[in-house]
Structures are given as C-alpha cells and as structure tokens.
Amino acid sequence: EHCYEISFHLHPSVIAEEEGSEIALKKDGKILLKLASTEKLPFTIEEGWYSREYGHKEPTCVIRFKHHARGETHLNFELKI
C-alpha cells in the first residue's frame, strides 16, 4: 500500500476555506476559484511556507490531499472558475 500526498502551496495573498468537499480560494474576500478532488479525497488546510526567491519565505496556506492505495492510481482535481 502507498500513501500519496499532494500539496498545493498558495500565494500569501490567497486564503483557503473549506466548503463541503470543495475548497474556495479567496483574495480580498472574493472567490478566485474552487478546488476539488474528483475522488473526494480527504484534505487539510495547514500553515506552510511560500518562497518567491531563494532565502526568502513567507507564511501561507497549504492544501494537502492524502490517499492510500495499492497498484495503479489516478488522482484528479477540478478547478472551478
């Protein structure tokens, strides 16, 4: 069995908010897009880091999807604009 982790590090000006099985990505209170796993994978929204250049890092949100599977696996994501 394998554990797959897919992480999306957001720009510091973007926040992530859970909306059911989707994640709304917002800037200045407006939804930019929604992110979802077509397999309805469990996810967490965590604190992490964003680096725009070497030696510089800023706190940001990280969206992390996890999946445990055996054999060949396909993981798909939707971006809704």
Contacts in CASP RR format, 6 or more apart in sequence:
PFRMAT RR
TARGET T0000
AUTHOR 0000-0000-0000
METHOD contacts of the structure
MODEL  1
EHCYEISFHLHPSVIAEEEGSEIALKKDGKILLKLASTEKLPFTIEEGWY
SREYGHKEPTCVIRFKHHARGETHLNFELKI
1 68 0 8 1.000
1 69 0 8 1.000
1 70 0 8 1.000
2 68 0 8 1.000
2 69 0 8 1.000
2 70 0 8 1.000
2 71 0 8 1.000
2 73 0 8 1.000
3 66 0 8 1.000
3 67 0 8 1.000
3 68 0 8 1.000
4 65 0 8 1.000
4 66 0 8 1.000
4 67 0 8 1.000
4 68 0 8 1.000
4 69 0 8 1.000
4 73 0 8 1.000
4 75 0 8 1.000
5 64 0 8 1.000
5 65 0 8 1.000
5 66 0 8 1.000
6 64 0 8 1.000
6 65 0 8 1.000
6 67 0 8 1.000
6 75 0 8 1.000
6 77 0 8 1.000
7 62 0 8 1.000
7 63 0 8 1.000
7 64 0 8 1.000
7 65 0 8 1.000
8 35 0 8 1.000
8 62 0 8 1.000
8 63 0 8 1.000
8 64 0 8 1.000
9 48 0 8 1.000
9 49 0 8 1.000
9 50 0 8 1.000
9 60 0 8 1.000
9 62 0 8 1.000
10 16 0 8 1.000
10 25 0 8 1.000
10 50 0 8 1.000
10 60 0 8 1.000
10 61 0 8 1.000
10 62 0 8 1.000
10 63 0 8 1.000
11 50 0 8 1.000
11 60 0 8 1.000
12 50 0 8 1.000
12 58 0 8 1.000
12 59 0 8 1.000
12 60 0 8 1.000
13 27 0 8 1.000
14 25 0 8 1.000
14 26 0 8 1.000
14 27 0 8 1.000
14 32 0 8 1.000
14 60 0 8 1.000
14 61 0 8 1.000
15 25 0 8 1.000
15 26 0 8 1.000
15 27 0 8 1.000
15 61 0 8 1.000
16 23 0 8 1.000
16 24 0 8 1.000
16 25 0 8 1.000
16 26 0 8 1.000
16 45 0 8 1.000
16 61 0 8 1.000
16 63 0 8 1.000
17 23 0 8 1.000
17 24 0 8 1.000
17 26 0 8 1.000
17 45 0 8 1.000
18 24 0 8 1.000
18 45 0 8 1.000
19 34 0 8 1.000
21 36 0 8 1.000
21 37 0 8 1.000
21 40 0 8 1.000
22 34 0 8 1.000
22 35 0 8 1.000
22 36 0 8 1.000
22 80 0 8 1.000
23 34 0 8 1.000
23 35 0 8 1.000
23 36 0 8 1.000
23 43 0 8 1.000
23 45 0 8 1.000
23 63 0 8 1.000
24 31 0 8 1.000
24 34 0 8 1.000
25 31 0 8 1.000
25 32 0 8 1.000
25 33 0 8 1.000
25 34 0 8 1.000
25 35 0 8 1.000
26 32 0 8 1.000
33 79 0 8 1.000
33 80 0 8 1.000
33 81 0 8 1.000
34 78 0 8 1.000
34 79 0 8 1.000
34 80 0 8 1.000
35 63 0 8 1.000
35 77 0 8 1.000
35 78 0 8 1.000
35 79 0 8 1.000
35 80 0 8 1.000
36 77 0 8 1.000
36 78 0 8 1.000
36 80 0 8 1.000
37 43 0 8 1.000
37 65 0 8 1.000
37 75 0 8 1.000
37 76 0 8 1.000
37 77 0 8 1.000
37 78 0 8 1.000
38 76 0 8 1.000
38 77 0 8 1.000
38 78 0 8 1.000
39 67 0 8 1.000
39 75 0 8 1.000
39 76 0 8 1.000
41 65 0 8 1.000
41 66 0 8 1.000
41 67 0 8 1.000
41 75 0 8 1.000
42 65 0 8 1.000
42 66 0 8 1.000
43 63 0 8 1.000
43 64 0 8 1.000
43 65 0 8 1.000
43 66 0 8 1.000
44 63 0 8 1.000
44 64 0 8 1.000
44 66 0 8 1.000
45 61 0 8 1.000
45 62 0 8 1.000
45 63 0 8 1.000
45 64 0 8 1.000
46 61 0 8 1.000
46 62 0 8 1.000
46 63 0 8 1.000
46 64 0 8 1.000
47 59 0 8 1.000
47 60 0 8 1.000
47 61 0 8 1.000
47 62 0 8 1.000
48 59 0 8 1.000
48 60 0 8 1.000
48 61 0 8 1.000
48 62 0 8 1.000
49 57 0 8 1.000
49 58 0 8 1.000
49 59 0 8 1.000
49 60 0 8 1.000
50 57 0 8 1.000
50 58 0 8 1.000
50 59 0 8 1.000
50 60 0 8 1.000
51 57 0 8 1.000
51 58 0 8 1.000
52 58 0 8 1.000
65 75 0 8 1.000
65 77 0 8 1.000
67 73 0 8 1.000
67 75 0 8 1.000
END
